[in-house]
Amino acid sequence: MSFLEYRLQTVPTGLRKVLHLNWALILLLTAVCSVGWLMLYSVAGGDLSTWAEPQMKRFAVGLTIMIAVGFVPIWFWRNISAVAYLISVGLLVTVDLMGHVGMGAQRWLNLGFIMLQPSELMKITLVMMLAAYYDWLPTQKTSRPLWVMIPVLLILLPVALVLVQPDLGTAILLMGGGAVVMFCAGVSWIYFAVVIGGAAGLIAAVLASRGTPWQMLRDYQYKRIDTFLDPSTDPLGAGYHISQAKIALGSGGWTGRGYMQGTQSRLNFLPEKHTDFIFTSLAEEFGFVGACSLLVLYALIIAFCISSAIQNKDRFASLVTLGIAASFFFLFAVNMLMVMGFAPVVGVPLPLVSYGGSAMMVLLTAFGIVQSAHVHRPR
């Protein structure tokens, strides 16, 4: 034991937990949220109260929750993983039966003080459930077919419920986060190769089913595929979003037009400028340099999570940290690929930057679990 570790042992428990918090991660999350506040102020035309101020208040509450969650021992989160997963499944069923409809999708529960999107909660509870499962499962059974099917079913159940809403983007994120936990737990790569091959076959079947009685996707989802392949086919309809996004991205150049000088957002050419397409507003105003700076902040958050997971000798804590990091990565990666035209538009917001209540709260709570794993790791 080093002298510093010895001195920490003499500090009261509460203060020791404060000192053990990953403060670098907290600063990075605050920096990303600050970018969001700046952009929300800009796209609102210089009005703080429209989007930026509510987002600041949510961050203050979310940060408090994150630190409070970080102080709770990691074994508590392990023990409630199954309950949290079942509650999330129950909320998804409730949404499918009586959820609030918005923008053609039934994804929210109106709780009065907040519009809760249970699929956001499921992204985290699914990771917790899988991490707890592999913490319980002996490592020699990890790749046996019977024990592989259980986590697959745990993933497919919420994916099916989310697809009913419909929310293809979140369904993809759930599968991605779950797959990363399985891979990090030691599941054989052969299973993933089979899944990738099956996915390729499924994509071919989806495309072949178009216009047939057994059509596998809805018409608007096929339109998104057409728009992704060639936005110019319908520049004023299905291709409008991505066409305007590309104009905003291209007009930003290397250093951008300047803060609050973006024409696409200020003149309302850019749709969903405060949510799904806020990254294009950032790129227009701050250019390639600003966009890459945000990407560096995201990459550093992922790096700190991976570093914490590698140093952690608790299997659940390590897996849940990696799973949350992977879910966070897929969030911003899918959004950026979507608005740049490298992926179909699937309605995924930019984490901690886009305007949104339940998404930010759930994400900061998830990072609270990362903090709990970091604070209570074996030393």
Residue pairs with C-beta under 8 A, 6 or more apart in sequence:
1 9
5 379
8 16
8 19
8 20
9 16
11 19
14 71
17 70
17 71
17 375
20 374
20 375
21 67
21 70
21 371
21 374
21 375
22 304
22 308
22 370
22 371
22 374
24 304
25 301
25 304
25 305
25 308
25 367
25 370
25 371
25 374
26 63
26 66
26 67
28 297
28 300
28 301
28 304
29 63
29 66
29 301
29 352
29 364
29 367
30 59
30 63
31 297
32 294
32 297
32 298
32 301
32 351
32 352
32 353
33 55
33 59
33 352
33 353
33 360
35 282
35 294
35 297
35 353
36 55
36 278
36 350
36 352
36 353
36 354
36 355
37 52
37 55
37 56
38 52
38 259
39 278
39 281
39 282
39 285
39 353
40 50
40 51
40 52
40 55
40 274
40 278
40 355
41 47
41 48
41 51
41 52
42 259
42 260
42 262
42 265
42 281
42 285
43 51
43 262
43 265
43 266
43 273
43 274
43 278
43 281
44 50
44 51
44 52
44 274
45 266
46 260
51 274
51 355
54 355
54 357
55 355
55 360
58 357
58 360
58 361
59 360
59 364
61 361
62 360
62 361
62 363
62 364
62 365
63 364
65 361
65 364
65 365
65 368
66 364
66 365
66 367
66 368
66 371
67 368
67 371
68 368
69 365
69 368
69 369
69 371
69 372
70 368
70 369
70 370
70 371
70 372
70 374
70 375
71 372
71 375
72 372
73 372
73 376
74 314
74 316
74 317
74 369
74 372
74 373
74 376
74 377
75 376
77 128
77 320
77 369
77 372
78 128
78 131
78 132
78 135
78 316
81 125
81 128
81 129
81 131
81 132
82 129
82 132
84 125
84 128
84 129
85 125
85 126
85 128
85 129
85 154
87 125
88 118
88 121
88 122
88 125
88 126
88 158
89 122
89 157
89 158
89 161
91 109
91 116
91 118
91 121
91 122
92 118
92 119
92 122
92 158
92 161
92 162
93 161
94 109
94 118
95 106
95 107
95 108
95 109
95 118
95 119
95 161
95 165
96 106
96 161
96 164
96 165
99 106
99 107
99 108
99 109
99 165
100 106
100 107
100 108
100 109
100 110
100 115
102 108
104 220
105 165
105 166
105 167
105 347
106 165
107 117
107 119
107 165
107 167
108 115
108 116
108 117
109 115
109 116
109 117
109 118
114 357
114 358
114 361
115 357
115 358
116 358
117 358
117 359
119 158
119 162
119 165
119 167
119 170
119 174
120 170
120 358
120 359
120 362
120 363
121 358
121 362
122 158
122 162
122 174
123 170
123 173
123 174
123 177
123 327
123 362
123 366
124 324
124 327
124 362
124 365
124 366
124 369
126 154
126 155
126 158
126 174
126 177
126 178
127 177
127 178
127 181
127 320
127 323
127 324
127 326
127 327
127 366
128 320
128 323
128 369
129 154
130 151
130 154
130 155
130 178
130 181
130 182
130 185
130 319
130 323
131 181
131 315
131 316
131 319
131 320
131 323
132 316
133 150
133 151
133 154
134 142
134 151
134 181
134 182
134 185
134 186
134 315
134 316
134 319
135 315
135 316
135 319
137 147
139 186
141 147
142 148
142 185
142 186
142 187
143 186
143 187
143 188
143 191
148 182
148 187
148 191
151 178
151 181
151 182
154 178
155 174
155 175
155 178
155 179
158 174
159 171
159 174
159 175
162 170
162 171
162 174
163 171
166 218
166 221
167 347
168 221
168 346
169 334
169 346
169 347
169 348
170 348
172 330
172 334
172 346
173 327
173 330
173 331
173 334
173 348
176 326
176 327
176 330
177 323
177 326
177 327
177 330
178 323
179 192
179 195
180 322
180 323
180 326
180 327
181 319
181 322
181 323
181 326
182 191
183 189
183 192
184 318
184 319
184 322
184 323
185 319
205 216
206 216
206 217
207 225
209 215
209 216
209 217
210 217
210 222
220 238
223 234
223 238
224 238
224 344
224 345
224 346
225 344
226 233
226 234
226 238
227 233
227 234
227 238
227 239
227 241
227 242
227 344
227 345
228 242
228 341
228 343
228 344
228 345
230 239
231 239
231 242
231 243
231 246
231 341
232 239
232 243
233 239
234 240
235 243
240 271
241 271
241 272
241 277
241 345
242 339
242 341
242 345
244 264
244 269
244 270
244 271
244 280
245 270
245 277
245 280
245 339
245 340
245 341
246 340
246 341
247 264
247 269
248 262
248 264
248 265
248 269
248 270
248 277
248 280
248 281
248 283
248 284
249 280
249 283
249 284
249 339
249 340
251 257
251 263
251 264
251 284
252 262
252 283
252 284
252 285
252 286
252 287
252 288
252 290
252 291
253 287
253 288
254 287
254 288
254 289
255 286
255 287
255 288
255 289
255 290
256 262
256 283
256 284
256 285
256 286
256 287
256 289
256 290
257 263
257 284
257 285
257 287
258 285
259 285
259 286
260 266
260 285
261 285
262 281
262 284
262 285
263 269
263 284
264 270
264 273
264 280
264 281
264 284
265 273
265 280
265 281
265 284
270 277
270 280
270 281
271 277
273 280
273 281
274 354
274 355
275 349
275 354
275 355
275 356
276 335
276 338
276 339
276 345
276 347
276 348
276 349
276 350
276 354
277 339
278 349
278 350
278 353
278 354
278 355
279 291
279 294
279 335
279 336
279 339
279 350
279 353
280 339
282 290
282 291
282 294
282 353
283 290
283 291
286 293
294 353
295 336
298 328
298 329
298 332
301 325
301 328
302 325
302 328
302 329
305 321
305 322
305 324
305 325
305 328
305 370
306 322
306 325
308 321
308 370
308 373
308 374
308 377
309 317
309 318
309 319
309 321
309 322
309 325
309 373
310 318
311 377
312 318
312 321
312 373
312 374
312 377
312 378
313 377
313 378
314 373
314 376
314 377
314 378
317 372
317 373
317 376
317 377
318 373
320 369
320 370
320 373
321 369
321 370
321 373
321 374
324 366
324 367
324 369
324 370
325 370
327 366
328 351
328 363
328 366
331 348
331 349
331 350
331 351
332 350
332 351
334 343
334 346
334 348
335 348
335 349
335 350
335 351
335 354
336 350
337 343
338 344
338 345
338 346
338 348
349 355
349 356
349 359
351 359
351 363
352 360
352 363
